[in-house]
Amino acid sequence: MGMRLLGASYGKLRLAPPFGIGFPAAAEARFHFIAAGRVYLQPSGGEVRELTGGDAVLLPRGDAHSLVSEPGMPVRAVETFEAVSLCENICAVRDCPEETCRTKDALIFTGRMEFELDTLHPLIGLMPQVMSVGALLARQPEILPLLAAMEREMATNRAGSAGILARLADVAAATIVRGWVECGCGDATGWVEALRDPRLGRVIAALHRDPGRDWTVADMAAEMGSSRSVFAERFVSATGTTPLRYVTALRMRLAAQWIGRDRMPIDTVARRLGYGSQAAFARAFKRATGRSPGKVRSATKRARPQEVPPAAL
């Protein structure tokens, strides 16, 4: 179902108490692994959580939040810290004078991650604001060696450790997501059932594989190998929406991503999504999102100068 996580950028942080580092809201998920020290996670509008060595958390919707040495500490924006590039897409922040770096410092590995293709999958909206690895340990103790390996890599400066940490972080974050899906947490029960149903999952995978096809309910029912009525009833029960509305929403979400993030020409987006003309696509897009494709492109252009540089966090 395309629930893979792809790391966009990573950072190794060494912060001496007292500290406060703020992460702005972003389109990508945010992952934090605490290798040493004590840190408090302050999500925007959420409950403060204490994190210690070996803890890992994922904020799947990229909500604004901060990491502080004590609750209520002043917070400094992450982009204002001096970052040193270690290798492609990985940098390091050392916010402690060399002579005072001690065992009380917090060692953190952080990353911005994208859900491949399905960043806008309905499951993302159903996930908790913060997902913790601690919830997995009782059911998936095999994750412990992974976290231990991350701690070891953070404690050394061996060749290639930054790249290895990045790959381990990808696996840890994906494991957190998989664990949540498998336990059917929150209000996602219907979607979890859809993911577990091979026949219905095959239909949804086909929609994501070829969103520009002129899909009909009959086509989708054929993919599932059932009658139209049985398919439609099962689809609505699992997803909470009709098959054709799902296809339209998928197309518009992909269109917003391609136009805004990927800078794809609007006429190309229209063709890829199966629209006969750019005008027809623009009407459908505005009806679904309330904005024209041109406004989405313009808004992205204005936002780009304020984005964190690729080598930063």
C-alpha positions as CSV (number, residue, x, y, z in Angstrom):
1,M,0.0,0.0,0.0
2,G,2.9,2.4,-0.4
3,M,3.4,3.1,3.3
4,R,7.2,3.2,2.8
5,L,9.1,6.1,4.4
6,L,11.8,7.9,2.5
7,G,14.2,10.1,4.4
8,A,14.4,13.7,3.0
9,S,17.1,15.0,5.4
10,Y,18.7,14.1,8.7
11,G,20.6,15.7,11.5
12,K,22.8,14.6,14.4
13,L,22.3,17.0,17.4
14,R,24.4,17.4,20.5
15,L,22.7,19.9,22.8
16,A,23.9,21.0,26.2
17,P,21.3,21.8,28.8
18,P,19.5,24.2,29.1
19,F,18.3,24.1,25.5
20,G,15.1,24.4,23.4
21,I,15.0,23.7,19.7
22,G,11.8,24.3,17.7
23,F,10.7,22.5,14.5
24,P,8.2,24.2,12.3
25,A,5.2,22.5,10.7
26,A,6.2,20.7,7.5
27,A,4.7,18.6,4.8
28,E,7.0,15.7,5.7
29,A,6.8,13.5,8.8
30,R,9.5,14.2,11.5
31,F,11.4,11.4,13.3
32,H,13.5,11.8,16.5
33,F,15.7,9.2,18.2
34,I,17.2,10.0,21.6
35,A,20.5,8.3,21.9
36,A,21.5,9.9,25.3
37,G,20.2,12.4,27.8
38,R,16.7,13.5,28.7
39,V,14.5,15.5,26.4
40,Y,10.9,16.8,26.6
41,L,8.9,16.8,23.4
42,Q,6.4,19.7,23.3
43,P,4.0,19.1,20.3
44,S,1.8,22.1,19.2
45,G,-1.4,21.8,21.2
46,G,-0.4,18.4,22.5
47,E,0.8,16.7,25.7
48,V,4.4,17.1,26.8
49,R,6.3,13.9,26.7
50,E,9.5,12.9,28.5
51,L,12.0,11.1,26.3
52,T,15.2,9.4,27.4
53,G,18.0,7.3,25.8
54,G,16.6,4.7,23.5
55,D,13.3,6.4,22.8
56,A,12.1,7.1,19.3
57,V,9.1,9.1,18.1
58,L,7.4,9.9,14.8
59,L,5.2,12.9,14.1
60,P,3.5,11.6,11.0
61,R,1.9,14.8,9.9
62,G,4.9,17.0,10.6
63,D,3.1,19.2,13.2
64,A,5.1,22.0,14.7
65,H,6.8,21.0,18.0
66,S,9.9,21.5,20.1
67,L,12.5,19.5,22.0
68,V,13.6,21.1,25.3
69,S,15.7,20.2,28.2
70,E,12.9,21.2,30.6
71,P,9.3,22.0,30.0
72,G,8.7,25.7,29.5
73,M,12.3,26.4,28.2
74,P,12.7,29.2,25.7
75,V,12.8,27.7,22.2
76,R,15.1,28.6,19.3
77,A,14.2,27.8,15.7
78,V,16.0,24.8,14.3
79,E,17.1,26.8,11.2
80,T,19.1,29.3,13.4
81,F,21.5,26.6,14.6
82,E,24.8,26.3,12.8
83,A,24.8,23.0,10.9
84,V,27.9,21.3,9.5
85,S,27.4,19.0,6.5
86,L,28.5,15.4,7.1
87,C,27.4,13.9,3.8
88,E,24.5,14.2,1.4
89,N,21.3,15.1,3.2
90,I,22.9,14.7,6.7
91,C,24.3,17.4,8.9
92,A,25.4,17.9,12.4
93,V,24.6,20.5,15.1
94,R,26.9,20.8,18.1
95,D,25.4,23.4,20.5
96,C,27.8,23.1,23.4
97,P,31.2,24.6,24.0
98,E,33.9,22.0,23.4
99,E,35.3,22.3,26.9
100,T,31.8,21.8,28.5
101,C,30.4,18.9,26.5
102,R,29.6,16.3,29.1
103,T,27.5,13.2,29.7
104,K,24.4,15.2,30.4
105,D,24.3,16.5,26.8
106,A,21.4,15.3,24.8
107,L,22.3,13.2,21.7
108,I,19.5,13.2,19.1
109,F,19.2,11.9,15.6
110,T,16.4,13.6,13.7
111,G,15.0,13.3,10.2
112,R,12.4,14.6,7.8
113,M,10.6,11.8,6.0
114,E,8.1,11.4,3.2
115,F,5.5,8.7,2.9
116,E,6.2,7.5,-0.6
117,L,3.3,8.3,-2.9
118,D,0.8,8.0,-0.2
119,T,1.8,11.1,1.8
120,L,-1.9,12.0,1.5
121,H,-3.2,8.6,2.1
122,P,-6.3,8.7,4.5
123,L,-4.4,6.7,7.1
124,I,-2.1,9.7,7.7
125,G,-4.9,11.8,8.8
126,L,-6.1,9.1,11.3
127,M,-2.7,8.7,12.9
128,P,-2.0,10.2,16.3
129,Q,-0.1,13.5,16.4
130,V,2.9,11.6,18.1
131,M,3.7,7.9,17.6
132,S,6.2,6.3,20.0
133,V,8.3,3.3,19.7
134,G,7.5,2.5,23.3
135,A,4.1,1.3,22.3
136,L,5.6,-1.4,20.1
137,L,8.1,-3.0,22.5
138,A,5.7,-5.4,24.1
139,R,4.5,-6.8,20.8
140,Q,7.6,-6.3,18.7
141,P,10.7,-6.8,20.9
142,E,12.7,-7.4,17.8
143,I,13.0,-3.6,17.4
144,L,15.2,-3.4,20.5
145,P,18.4,-4.5,18.6
146,L,17.6,-1.8,16.0
147,L,17.5,0.9,18.6
148,A,20.6,-0.5,20.3
149,A,22.4,-0.3,16.9
150,M,21.3,3.4,16.6
151,E,22.7,4.1,20.1
152,R,26.0,2.6,19.2
153,E,26.3,4.5,16.0
154,M,25.5,7.8,17.7
155,A,28.2,7.1,20.3
156,T,31.0,6.7,17.8
157,N,32.4,8.6,14.9
158,R,33.2,5.6,12.7
159,A,33.3,5.8,9.0
160,G,29.9,5.9,7.4
161,S,28.1,6.1,10.7
162,A,25.9,9.0,9.5
163,G,24.6,7.1,6.5
164,I,24.0,3.9,8.6
165,L,22.0,6.0,11.1
166,A,19.9,7.4,8.3
167,R,19.0,3.9,7.0
168,L,18.3,2.7,10.6
169,A,16.1,5.7,11.2
170,D,14.1,4.9,8.1
171,V,13.5,1.3,9.3
172,A,12.6,2.4,12.8
173,A,10.1,5.0,11.6
174,A,8.5,2.5,9.1
175,T,8.3,-0.1,12.0
176,I,6.4,2.4,14.1
177,V,3.9,3.0,11.3
178,R,3.5,-0.7,10.6
179,G,3.0,-1.5,14.3
180,W,0.2,1.1,14.5
181,V,-1.4,-0.2,11.3
182,E,-1.3,-3.8,12.5
183,C,-2.9,-3.0,15.8
184,G,-5.7,-1.0,14.2
185,C,-5.4,1.9,16.5
186,G,-7.7,4.8,16.8
187,D,-10.4,5.3,14.2
188,A,-8.5,3.5,11.4
189,T,-10.0,0.1,11.9
190,G,-11.8,0.1,8.5
191,W,-8.6,1.2,6.7
192,V,-6.6,-1.5,8.4
193,E,-9.2,-4.1,7.3
194,A,-8.9,-2.7,3.7
195,L,-5.1,-3.1,3.9
196,R,-5.4,-6.6,5.1
197,D,-8.0,-7.6,2.5
198,P,-5.9,-8.8,-0.5
199,R,-8.8,-8.3,-3.0
200,L,-9.7,-4.8,-1.8
201,G,-6.0,-3.9,-1.3
202,R,-5.4,-4.9,-4.9
203,V,-8.0,-2.4,-6.1
204,I,-6.6,0.4,-4.1
205,A,-3.0,-0.4,-5.2
206,A,-4.2,-0.3,-8.8
207,L,-5.8,3.1,-8.3
208,H,-2.6,4.5,-6.9
209,R,-0.6,2.9,-9.7
210,D,-2.7,4.4,-12.5
211,P,-4.7,7.4,-11.2
212,G,-5.1,8.8,-14.7
213,R,-7.1,5.8,-16.0
214,D,-10.8,6.5,-16.7
215,W,-11.9,4.3,-13.7
216,T,-15.5,3.1,-13.4
217,V,-17.0,1.2,-10.6
218,A,-17.3,-1.8,-12.9
219,D,-13.5,-1.6,-13.6
220,M,-12.7,-1.6,-9.9
221,A,-15.1,-4.4,-9.2
222,A,-13.4,-6.5,-11.9
223,E,-10.0,-5.8,-10.2
224,M,-11.5,-7.1,-7.0
225,G,-13.2,-10.0,-8.7
226,S,-16.7,-9.3,-7.4
227,S,-20.0,-7.7,-8.5
228,R,-20.3,-3.9,-8.5
229,S,-22.7,-3.8,-5.6
230,V,-20.6,-6.0,-3.4
231,F,-17.4,-4.1,-4.3
232,A,-19.0,-0.7,-3.7
233,E,-20.5,-1.7,-0.3
234,R,-17.2,-3.2,0.8
235,F,-15.2,-0.1,-0.3
236,V,-17.4,2.4,1.5
237,S,-17.5,0.3,4.6
238,A,-13.7,0.1,4.7
239,T,-12.8,3.6,3.6
240,G,-15.7,5.8,4.5
241,T,-16.1,7.2,1.0
242,T,-17.3,6.0,-2.4
243,P,-14.8,4.6,-5.0
244,L,-15.2,7.4,-7.5
245,R,-14.8,10.1,-4.8
246,Y,-11.7,8.3,-3.6
247,V,-10.3,8.4,-7.2
248,T,-11.1,12.1,-7.5
249,A,-9.5,12.9,-4.1
250,L,-6.4,10.9,-5.0
251,R,-6.0,12.8,-8.3
252,M,-6.3,16.2,-6.7
253,R,-3.9,15.3,-3.9
254,L,-1.3,14.1,-6.4
255,A,-1.9,17.1,-8.6
256,A,-1.2,19.5,-5.6
257,Q,2.0,17.6,-4.9
258,W,3.2,17.5,-8.5
259,I,2.3,21.2,-9.1
260,G,3.6,22.5,-5.8
261,R,6.5,20.3,-4.7
262,D,7.6,18.9,-8.0
263,R,7.1,22.0,-10.2
264,M,5.5,19.9,-12.9
265,P,3.8,21.9,-15.7
266,I,0.0,22.1,-15.2
267,D,-0.8,20.8,-18.7
268,T,1.4,17.8,-18.0
269,V,-0.4,17.1,-14.7
270,A,-3.7,17.3,-16.5
271,R,-2.6,14.7,-19.0
272,R,-1.1,12.4,-16.5
273,L,-4.4,12.4,-14.5
274,G,-6.5,11.7,-17.5
275,Y,-8.1,15.1,-18.2
276,G,-8.9,15.9,-21.8
277,S,-7.8,19.6,-21.4
278,Q,-6.0,21.8,-18.9
279,A,-9.2,23.8,-18.5
280,A,-11.2,20.7,-17.5
281,F,-8.5,19.8,-15.0
282,A,-8.4,23.3,-13.6
283,R,-12.1,23.3,-13.0
284,A,-12.0,20.0,-11.2
285,F,-9.0,21.0,-9.1
286,K,-10.6,24.2,-7.9
287,R,-13.9,22.5,-7.2
288,A,-12.1,19.9,-5.0
289,T,-9.5,22.2,-3.3
290,G,-11.0,25.7,-3.5
291,R,-7.9,27.0,-5.2
292,S,-6.7,27.2,-8.8
293,P,-3.6,25.2,-9.9
294,G,-1.9,28.6,-10.6
295,K,-2.5,29.8,-7.1
296,V,-1.0,26.6,-5.7
297,R,2.1,27.1,-7.8
298,S,2.4,30.8,-6.8
299,A,2.0,30.0,-3.1
300,T,4.8,27.4,-3.4
301,K,7.1,29.9,-5.1
302,R,6.6,32.5,-2.3
303,A,7.3,29.9,0.3
304,R,10.5,28.6,-1.2
305,P,12.9,31.4,0.0
306,Q,11.9,30.6,3.6
307,E,12.5,26.9,3.3
308,V,15.4,25.3,5.2
309,P,18.4,24.7,2.9
310,P,18.8,21.0,1.8
311,A,21.8,20.5,3.9
312,A,20.0,21.8,7.0
313,L,17.5,20.0,9.3
